[in-house]
Amino acid sequence: MRTLTDKQQLFLDVLFNEAKGDPSVAVKLAGYSNSVKTSSITASLVDEINDLTRKFIAQSSTKAVYTMYNILGTEDMLGAKERMSAAKDILDRAGFAKTEKVEIKASEPIFILPSKNEEDD
């Protein structure tokens, strides 16, 4: 990982905290000049932003699991479908996608045998 300036590090810190993911707010909170374009800062930090986003999703996955679990035990179904869908999306992105089984059946199975060597004839 490359060395970042103090201002770049501050930008990343506030982006995932006070700015709640809004780069424009993070630019202001990090103390950048008004003449600096947000797109130039985010473009220069794309790898770091991607890495921190993956970590954020991973950290959010435990909350997503508990959200799903708590919906199972509640009588209040208002908004449950939306919360369940959001939790599922976070878990999918964190790598905990639903496992799907594929079952293959054949009425006449085919066996593939190794080729015969000419010496075996």
Secondary structure, DSSP 8 states (H G I E B T S, - for coil): -----HHHHHHHHHHTTTTTT-HHHHHHHTT--TTS-HHHHHHHTHHHHHHHHHHHHHHHHHHHHHHHHHHHT-S--TTHHHHHHHHHHHHHHTT-----------SS---------GGG-
